[in-house]
Amino acid sequence: MSQFWDERFAEPGFKYGLQANAFLRQQAQAWPAGRVLLPGDGEGRNSVWLAEQGHRVLAVDSSAVGLAKAAGLAAQRSVAARWSGEQADLGHWAPESQAFDAVVLVYVHLPSALRTGLHRRLVQGLRPGGRLLIEAFHPAQLGHSSGGPRDPDMLMSLAALREDFAGLLTEQLGEEAEVLLDEGPGHQGAARVTRYVGMRP
């Protein structure tokens, strides 16, 4: 999988643009500055933006090429002191216990056999009162050409996310929505997404 993303991120420009995800920007405006974990952040658009808002961020990705571009973007925007990256296989990686004020997953799609385990490990990385935010493609995204995996097993319904976090997080927001994506060449046009925000008690 890392080779796939290395090849994709080696292309000129930024596959998913330079602007942070719209749902993340909307939700994170009210977050007090803290430590934020971003698994699968790719070329860094979301982690660098959060660093610009005053957060200390850790971006974890399988792609060394993506992380290098993210580090360059952090330096270009003068937030390298608040940004750090780690290369890891998310199928097996676990965060430090109760080390983060927020976890952000934007279009991080794994097979369901790996996804549930990752989600539950990520909750353990949250401090009490910490938030976990997800925007992912819904199974109905298969009817759209705006991006995302074509394997139904890697797409996420709200019911599946609620099952992953049952007994672990208090849901603050959960919705399935039609949105218009404008995120670089990789995400363009009408899309069906699932959004979730939960808090660790």
C-alpha positions in Angstrom: 0.0 0.0 0.0 2.9 2.4 0.8 4.2 1.9 -2.8 0.8 2.8 -4.2 0.7 6.1 -2.3 4.4 6.8 -2.9 3.7 6.7 -6.6 0.6 8.8 -6.3 2.2 11.5 -4.2 5.3 11.6 -6.4 3.2 13.2 -9.1 3.7 17.0 -9.5 1.5 19.2 -7.2 -0.8 18.1 -4.4 -3.2 15.3 -5.2 -5.9 16.6 -2.8 -5.0 20.2 -2.9 -3.4 22.6 -0.4 -6.6 23.6 1.5 -7.8 21.8 4.6 -10.9 19.7 4.4 -14.1 21.9 4.7 -15.7 19.8 7.5 -12.5 19.8 9.5 -12.2 23.6 9.1 -15.8 24.0 10.2 -15.5 21.8 13.3 -12.0 22.7 14.5 -12.6 26.5 14.7 -13.8 26.1 18.2 -11.1 23.7 19.4 -8.7 25.0 22.0 -5.0 24.6 21.0 -3.8 21.2 21.8 -2.1 18.1 20.5 -3.8 16.5 17.4 -3.1 13.2 15.7 -3.8 12.8 12.0 -3.4 9.2 10.7 -3.3 8.9 6.9 -2.8 12.6 6.3 -0.9 12.1 3.1 0.7 15.3 1.8 -0.2 17.3 4.9 -3.0 19.7 3.9 -5.0 19.1 7.1 -2.1 18.7 9.6 -0.3 21.8 8.4 -3.5 23.8 8.6 -4.1 22.7 12.2 -0.5 23.6 13.0 -1.3 27.1 11.6 -4.2 27.3 14.1 -1.8 26.8 17.0 -2.1 23.0 17.5 0.9 20.7 17.9 0.3 17.9 15.3 1.5 14.4 14.6 0.8 13.2 11.0 1.2 9.4 10.6 1.2 7.9 7.1 2.6 4.9 5.3 4.0 7.0 2.5 7.5 8.5 2.9 6.9 10.6 -0.2 3.7 12.1 1.3 5.3 12.8 4.6 8.2 14.6 2.9 5.8 16.8 1.0 3.9 17.5 4.2 7.2 18.5 6.0 8.1 20.8 3.2 4.6 22.4 3.3 5.0 22.9 7.1 8.3 24.6 6.6 7.0 26.8 3.8 4.2 27.9 6.1 6.5 28.5 9.0 4.9 25.9 11.3 7.6 23.2 11.3 8.1 23.6 15.0 4.5 22.5 15.6 4.4 19.7 13.0 5.9 16.2 13.1 5.5 13.2 11.0 5.9 9.4 11.5 5.9 6.7 8.8 3.9 3.7 9.9 1.5 1.0 8.7 -1.9 2.1 10.1 -3.2 -1.4 10.0 -1.0 -2.2 13.0 0.1 1.2 14.4 -1.2 2.4 17.9 -0.8 5.8 19.4 0.6 6.6 22.8 -2.1 6.2 25.4 -4.2 9.4 26.3 -1.6 11.6 24.5 -3.9 13.6 22.2 -6.7 16.2 22.5 -8.1 15.3 19.1 -7.8 12.6 16.3 -8.6 13.6 12.8 -9.4 11.0 10.0 -10.1 12.6 6.6 -10.7 10.0 3.9 -8.7 7.3 5.6 -10.0 4.1 4.1 -8.9 0.6 5.2 -10.5 -2.8 4.8 -13.1 -3.3 7.4 -11.0 -6.1 9.0 -8.3 -3.5 9.8 -10.5 -0.4 10.2 -12.4 -1.4 13.4 -9.1 -2.2 15.2 -7.5 1.0 14.1 -10.5 3.1 15.2 -10.5 1.5 18.7 -6.8 1.9 19.1 -7.1 5.6 18.2 -9.7 6.1 20.9 -7.1 4.9 23.4 -4.9 7.7 22.2 -7.4 10.3 23.2 -7.4 12.1 26.6 -10.7 12.2 28.4 -12.8 14.9 26.8 -10.8 14.5 23.5 -12.6 14.5 20.2 -12.4 12.1 17.2 -13.5 13.5 13.8 -14.1 11.5 10.7 -15.1 12.4 7.1 -15.1 9.3 4.8 -16.8 8.2 1.7 -20.2 6.4 2.1 -21.0 3.2 0.2 -23.2 5.2 -2.1 -20.0 7.0 -3.3 -19.7 4.1 -5.7 -22.3 5.9 -7.8 -20.0 9.0 -8.1 -16.8 9.7 -9.9 -15.4 12.3 -7.4 -12.8 10.0 -5.7 -12.5 7.3 -3.1 -11.8 3.5 -3.2 -13.9 1.4 -5.5 -14.0 -1.5 -3.0 -17.3 -1.4 -1.0 -15.6 -3.0 2.0 -13.4 0.2 2.4 -16.4 2.6 2.4 -18.1 3.6 5.7 -21.7 4.1 6.6 -22.7 5.9 9.8 -24.0 2.6 11.2 -20.6 1.0 10.8 -18.8 3.9 12.5 -21.3 3.9 15.4 -20.6 0.2 15.8 -16.8 0.8 15.8 -17.1 3.3 18.6 -19.9 1.8 20.6 -19.2 2.1 24.3 -16.1 4.1 23.7 -17.2 7.6 22.5 -20.1 9.9 23.1 -21.4 10.9 19.7 -21.6 14.6 19.1 -22.4 14.6 15.4 -23.3 11.9 12.9 -24.6 12.4 9.4 -24.6 11.0 5.9 -24.6 13.8 3.3 -24.3 14.8 -0.3 -21.4 17.3 -0.7 -19.6 19.1 -3.5 -15.9 18.4 -3.2 -13.2 20.7 -4.5 -10.0 19.2 -3.1 -7.3 19.1 -5.7 -7.5 16.8 -8.7 -8.2 13.8 -6.5 -11.5 14.9 -5.1 -13.7 16.9 -7.5 -17.5 17.0 -7.8 -20.6 15.6 -6.1 -19.9 13.0 -3.4 -21.7 11.0 -0.8 -19.9 11.2 2.6 -20.2 10.0 6.2 -19.3 12.4 9.0 -18.8 11.6 12.6 -17.6 13.5 15.7 -17.3 11.7 19.0 -15.9 12.6 22.5 -14.1 10.3 24.9 -15.9 10.5 28.2 
